[in-house]
Amino acid sequence: MPRGIYERVPGRFKPNWTPEARAKQSVIMAEKSRGNQNAWKTGRTKSGNGYVFIVVGRAHPMADKVGRALEHRIVMAAAIGRVLGPKETVHHINGRPDDNRIENLILFANQRAHMAHHAKERRAA
């Protein structure tokens, strides 16, 4: 039988809210809502290097083996109206990997073209 905020009622459990339990629950809910990082609710998670993954399902052609895809690749694919190939690279203009607005994204045919773009930027600076 669960302990804490529930008491046993024949056939079901009924919340037994004491002021302390209500305060504890409000703190727990505030921590869960902070940052909205719960992937089960939002379908979005942030990786350690700042890129945003979204849940698209394993059947999606751009998904990894657990059914997630990088959000900036999904945004670019929607903008051009087709699925991106595995060698195509999406570049963030402002350098922020979590800023996935279409105005901030450039599509390159491969990683070599992407690195050439970075070299050109370094020479110009």
C-alpha positions as CSV (number, residue, x, y, z in Angstrom):
1,M,0.0,0.0,0.0
2,P,1.4,3.4,-0.9
3,R,2.3,5.7,1.9
4,G,2.2,9.4,2.2
5,I,-0.6,11.5,0.7
6,Y,-3.0,8.6,0.1
7,E,-5.3,6.8,2.5
8,R,-7.0,3.5,1.8
9,V,-10.7,3.7,1.0
10,P,-12.5,0.5,0.1
11,G,-11.8,-0.2,-3.6
12,R,-9.6,2.8,-4.3
13,F,-7.1,5.3,-3.0
14,K,-8.1,8.7,-1.9
15,P,-5.8,11.7,-1.6
16,N,-5.3,12.7,2.0
17,W,-3.9,16.3,1.6
18,T,-2.4,17.7,4.7
19,P,-1.0,21.3,4.6
20,E,2.6,19.8,4.6
21,A,1.8,17.3,1.8
22,R,0.2,20.1,-0.3
23,A,3.3,22.3,0.2
24,K,5.6,19.5,-0.7
25,Q,3.6,18.6,-3.8
26,S,3.6,22.3,-5.0
27,V,7.4,22.4,-4.7
28,I,7.8,19.2,-6.7
29,M,5.5,20.5,-9.4
30,A,7.3,23.8,-9.6
31,E,10.6,22.0,-10.0
32,K,9.2,19.8,-12.8
33,S,7.8,22.8,-14.7
34,R,11.0,24.8,-14.4
35,G,12.7,24.9,-17.8
36,N,10.0,22.6,-19.3
37,Q,12.6,19.9,-20.0
38,N,10.3,16.9,-19.6
39,A,10.5,15.1,-22.9
40,W,7.4,13.1,-22.2
41,K,5.3,16.2,-22.1
42,T,7.0,18.4,-24.7
43,G,8.7,15.9,-27.0
44,R,11.9,18.0,-26.8
45,T,15.2,17.4,-25.1
46,K,18.5,19.3,-25.1
47,S,21.8,17.5,-25.6
48,G,24.9,18.3,-23.7
49,N,26.3,20.4,-26.5
50,G,23.1,22.5,-26.9
51,Y,21.3,20.8,-29.8
52,V,17.6,20.2,-29.5
53,F,16.2,16.7,-30.2
54,I,12.5,16.2,-30.8
55,V,10.5,12.9,-30.7
56,V,9.4,12.0,-34.3
57,G,9.0,8.2,-34.0
58,R,11.2,5.4,-35.3
59,A,9.4,5.3,-38.6
60,H,10.5,8.8,-39.5
61,P,13.3,8.7,-42.2
62,M,15.4,11.2,-40.3
63,A,15.0,9.6,-36.9
64,D,17.8,7.9,-34.9
65,K,17.3,4.4,-33.5
66,V,15.2,5.6,-30.5
67,G,12.9,7.8,-32.6
68,R,14.4,11.3,-32.1
69,A,15.7,13.8,-34.7
70,L,17.6,17.0,-34.4
71,E,15.1,19.9,-34.5
72,H,17.1,22.1,-36.8
73,R,17.2,19.3,-39.5
74,I,13.4,18.8,-39.2
75,V,12.9,22.6,-39.5
76,M,15.1,22.7,-42.6
77,A,13.4,19.7,-44.1
78,A,10.0,21.3,-43.6
79,A,11.2,24.5,-45.2
80,I,12.5,22.9,-48.4
81,G,9.7,20.3,-48.6
82,R,11.8,17.1,-48.6
83,V,13.7,14.9,-46.2
84,L,17.4,15.7,-45.7
85,G,20.0,13.3,-46.8
86,P,22.5,11.9,-44.2
87,K,25.4,13.9,-45.7
88,E,23.6,17.2,-45.8
89,T,24.6,19.6,-43.0
90,V,22.6,22.4,-41.5
91,H,24.5,25.4,-40.2
92,H,23.4,27.9,-37.5
93,I,24.2,31.4,-38.6
94,N,24.4,32.9,-35.1
95,G,26.3,29.9,-33.7
96,R,23.6,29.0,-31.1
97,P,22.6,25.4,-31.6
98,D,19.3,25.9,-29.8
99,D,18.1,28.8,-32.1
100,N,16.3,26.8,-34.8
101,R,14.4,29.5,-36.6
102,I,14.5,29.1,-40.4
103,E,16.1,32.5,-40.8
104,N,19.1,31.3,-38.7
105,L,19.7,28.1,-40.7
106,I,21.7,27.4,-43.9
107,L,21.8,24.1,-45.7
108,F,25.0,22.7,-47.1
109,A,25.3,19.7,-49.4
110,N,28.0,18.1,-47.2
111,Q,30.4,18.7,-44.4
112,R,33.2,19.8,-46.7
113,A,31.1,22.7,-48.0
114,H,30.1,23.6,-44.4
115,M,33.8,23.7,-43.4
116,A,34.6,25.8,-46.4
117,H,32.0,28.3,-45.3
118,H,33.6,28.5,-41.8
119,A,37.1,29.0,-43.5
120,K,35.7,31.8,-45.6
121,E,34.2,33.5,-42.4
122,R,37.6,33.2,-40.6
123,R,39.4,34.8,-43.6
124,A,36.9,37.6,-43.8
125,A,37.2,38.4,-40.1
